[in-house]
Amino acid sequence: MTPTPKKRILIIGANFAGLTAAIKLPKTCAVTVVDPSPHFEWIPGIHEILSGVKTPQGLRLNRSEIITRAGHRFVQDSVIHIDTRRRRVTTAGGDTLPFDAAIVAVGGINNNYHIPGVDSHTWPFRTVADSQAIEKRMEALQHKPAPQHVVVVGGGLSGVEALGELLRRYRHRQQISFTMIEASNQLMPGFPKALDADLRQMCQEHRVSFHTGESVERVTPKGVWLTSGKRLPSTLTIWAAGLAPPPLLREAKLIRPPHTWAAVYQNLQSRHTPSVFVVGDAAALPKPVSKQAYNAIDMGALAAQNVIRWLADESLRDFKAPATPILLAFGDLQTYLVVGKTVLASKTLAGAKEGVYQFFMAQTAPQPGLQGVPGALRRLRKSWKELVVPGLLTIKDFRSSPDWRPLKLL
Ligand SMILES: Cc1cc2nc3c(=O)[nH]c(=O)nc-3n(C[C@H](O)[C@H](O)[C@H](O)COP(=O)(O)OP(=O)(O)OC[C@H]3O[C@@H](n4cnc5c(N)ncnc54)[C@H](O)[C@@H]3O)c2cc1C
């Protein structure tokens, strides 16, 4: 009797959602994982490259080794076409990869909102390489005697965390000033307003100006023009204004109007093609969830289970978003814990944020156990030196400890 061929599962994109799915899938399936980048990247930590607290190396793990250790095949390439009818994809390198079921985990791309000048005159802030490029530019700027204006467009989580790290490193450079532009009426839209007030108050003594309720009309090499008619001078404009879906999803008809992201059922199966599951930032669930790494990880894990169930003709399970608290770091000035409508502020929370990173990296690193110790120690040593010692465990901190402070809700 000929053995039944292994089911072919293709994973497109292998960061939080896709890599988790790959790790969870059993070796009994023929799993192929495609991603153009050789590294997994801890994106929630890229702001710390701006201040030198983290290095690019500390935020990356070898993707191929992790996937090979899980017993699967890694193809370093980019998918350029998904043929959902024939169940195969084409890659930029010219390969055709067939599948019985696919997990699409391609995340999002920088959203330029079709605003003139964004692509050519702003610095995106989405990847380790983006952050590294900004850090190099800032290093060059800080030695120039003339006034330098750094503009951050986007006052959400990534923009605010970027501003915090820039202040950590450059707030004592008198010639550098900072501007933040946010289209919504408050910083950190969707979060308690008290956070907005606290952030502004903290920035009062640091040459930061905020323009909320203002939209960008165009960007030039020398400044940012707002739709209100204001022109803000800028030497360096950082674009942290949100995500757009990769064009691949629309082209594969995984996105169809009225949706702007790939619509899935609560079990993560595409509404348009049952052999495809979409997870992470790319997915639009019936009950919307925030585009956060912890949701992407949980979706990846569930998709791995549901793909196996679907291939075995079993019923699928629904995704239940966990009520995870958000940790927002603002350089060495403050860290916030947001649980629903409650916000707690304490510098010591930086340790908790660091703990989440250390735990994930140690757990996911390609070499578990003793072999992984050197990498884990390198990351720990760096955190200890850059974060814990200067920020948390000074004598002053011990004396004033605990500095926990609930924010008054507005
Ligand atoms: C600055 C910043 C700070 C953040 N901070 C936090 C935080 O504190 N906490 C939190 O929970 N979340 C945070 N997030 C959000 C979090 O990073 C995302 O929600 C998470 O990365 C989404 O995971 P994902 O796997 O869906 O997509 P991604 O992590 O974006 O991964 C997508 C993968 O798909 C690959 N890919 C793309 N196109 C193709 C293609 N055509 N073919 C093959 N592969 C492809 C990419 O190379 C990439 O590896 C932050 C994001 C940013 C930008």
Ligand as a Chemical Component Dictionary entry (heavy atoms), coordinates in Angstrom:
data_LIG
# 
_chem_comp.id                   LIG 
_chem_comp.type                 NON-POLYMER 
_chem_comp.pdbx_formal_charge   0 
_chem_comp.three_letter_code    LIG 
# 
loop_
_chem_comp_atom.comp_id 
_chem_comp_atom.atom_id 
_chem_comp_atom.alt_atom_id 
_chem_comp_atom.type_symbol 
_chem_comp_atom.charge 
_chem_comp_atom.model_Cartn_x 
_chem_comp_atom.model_Cartn_y 
_chem_comp_atom.model_Cartn_z 
_chem_comp_atom.pdbx_ordinal 
LIG C1  C1  C 0 7.475 50.590 16.431 1  
LIG C2  C2  C 0 6.458 49.549 16.776 2  
LIG C3  C3  C 0 6.227 49.236 18.114 3  
LIG C4  C4  C 0 5.318 48.224 18.439 4  
LIG N1  N1  N 0 5.154 47.926 19.756 5  
LIG C5  C5  C 0 4.342 46.908 20.097 6  
LIG C6  C6  C 0 4.216 46.519 21.464 7  
LIG O1  O1  O 0 4.794 47.140 22.365 8  
LIG N2  N2  N 0 3.423 45.459 21.760 9  
LIG C7  C7  C 0 2.774 44.749 20.791 10 
LIG O2  O2  O 0 2.095 43.768 21.127 11 
LIG N3  N3  N 0 2.854 45.108 19.498 12 
LIG C8  C8  C 0 3.618 46.164 19.119 13 
LIG N4  N4  N 0 3.725 46.539 17.800 14 
LIG C9  C9  C 0 2.904 45.839 16.796 15 
LIG C10 C10 C 0 3.522 44.491 16.383 16 
LIG O3  O3  O 0 4.861 44.691 15.997 17 
LIG C11 C11 C 0 2.712 43.892 15.242 18 
LIG O4  O4  O 0 1.372 43.754 15.665 19 
LIG C12 C12 C 0 3.267 42.522 14.849 20 
LIG O5  O5  O 0 4.561 42.673 14.316 21 
LIG C13 C13 C 0 2.353 41.839 13.831 22 
LIG O6  O6  O 0 2.855 40.578 13.565 23 
LIG P1  P1  P 0 2.597 39.876 12.168 24 
LIG O7  O7  O 0 3.286 38.559 12.238 25 
LIG O8  O8  O 0 1.169 39.915 11.804 26 
LIG O9  O9  O 0 3.319 40.812 11.081 27 
LIG P2  P2  P 0 4.827 41.297 11.005 28 
LIG O10 O10 O 0 5.499 41.206 12.299 29 
LIG O11 O11 O 0 4.771 42.621 10.326 30 
LIG O12 O12 O 0 5.498 40.230 10.028 31 
LIG C14 C14 C 0 5.138 40.091 8.689  32 
LIG C15 C15 C 0 6.168 39.174 8.022  33 
LIG O13 O13 O 0 5.715 38.899 6.698  34 
LIG C16 C16 C 0 6.807 38.971 5.801  35 
LIG N5  N5  N 0 6.268 39.280 4.479  36 
LIG C17 C17 C 0 5.680 40.410 4.070  37 
LIG N6  N6  N 0 5.329 40.310 2.771  38 
LIG C18 C18 C 0 5.696 39.081 2.369  39 
LIG C19 C19 C 0 5.624 38.388 1.130  40 
LIG N7  N7  N 0 5.069 38.948 0.048  41 
LIG N8  N8  N 0 6.114 37.145 1.038  42 
LIG C20 C20 C 0 6.665 36.543 2.126  43 
LIG N9  N9  N 0 6.763 37.148 3.337  44 
LIG C21 C21 C 0 6.288 38.390 3.446  45 
LIG C22 C22 C 0 7.679 40.088 6.383  46 
LIG O14 O14 O 0 9.022 39.997 5.921  47 
LIG C23 C23 C 0 7.543 39.847 7.880  48 
LIG O15 O15 O 0 8.550 38.963 8.349  49 
LIG C24 C24 C 0 4.612 47.546 17.427 50 
LIG C25 C25 C 0 4.829 47.864 16.088 51 
LIG C26 C26 C 0 5.746 48.867 15.757 52 
LIG C27 C27 C 0 5.977 49.209 14.307 53 
# 
loop_
_chem_comp_bond.comp_id 
_chem_comp_bond.atom_id_1 
_chem_comp_bond.atom_id_2 
_chem_comp_bond.value_order 
_chem_comp_bond.pdbx_ordinal 
LIG C1  C2  SING 1  
LIG C2  C3  SING 2  
LIG C2  C26 DOUB 3  
LIG C3  C4  DOUB 4  
LIG C4  N1  SING 5  
LIG C4  C24 SING 6  
LIG N1  C5  DOUB 7  
LIG C5  C6  SING 8  
LIG C5  C8  SING 9  
LIG C6  O1  DOUB 10 
LIG C6  N2  SING 11 
LIG N2  C7  SING 12 
LIG C7  O2  DOUB 13 
LIG C7  N3  SING 14 
LIG N3  C8  DOUB 15 
LIG C8  N4  SING 16 
LIG N4  C9  SING 17 
LIG N4  C24 SING 18 
LIG C9  C10 SING 19 
LIG C10 O3  SING 20 
LIG C10 C11 SING 21 
LIG C11 O4  SING 22 
LIG C11 C12 SING 23 
LIG C12 O5  SING 24 
LIG C12 C13 SING 25 
LIG C13 O6  SING 26 
LIG O6  P1  SING 27 
LIG P1  O7  DOUB 28 
LIG P1  O8  SING 29 
LIG P1  O9  SING 30 
LIG O9  P2  SING 31 
LIG P2  O10 DOUB 32 
LIG P2  O11 SING 33 
LIG P2  O12 SING 34 
LIG O12 C14 SING 35 
LIG C14 C15 SING 36 
LIG C15 O13 SING 37 
LIG C15 C23 SING 38 
LIG O13 C16 SING 39 
LIG C16 N5  SING 40 
LIG C16 C22 SING 41 
LIG N5  C17 SING 42 
LIG N5  C21 SING 43 
LIG C17 N6  DOUB 44 
LIG N6  C18 SING 45 
LIG C18 C19 SING 46 
LIG C18 C21 DOUB 47 
LIG C19 N7  SING 48 
LIG C19 N8  DOUB 49 
LIG N8  C20 SING 50 
LIG C20 N9  DOUB 51 
LIG N9  C21 SING 52 
LIG C22 O14 SING 53 
LIG C22 C23 SING 54 
LIG C23 O15 SING 55 
LIG C24 C25 DOUB 56 
LIG C25 C26 SING 57 
LIG C26 C27 SING 58 
# 
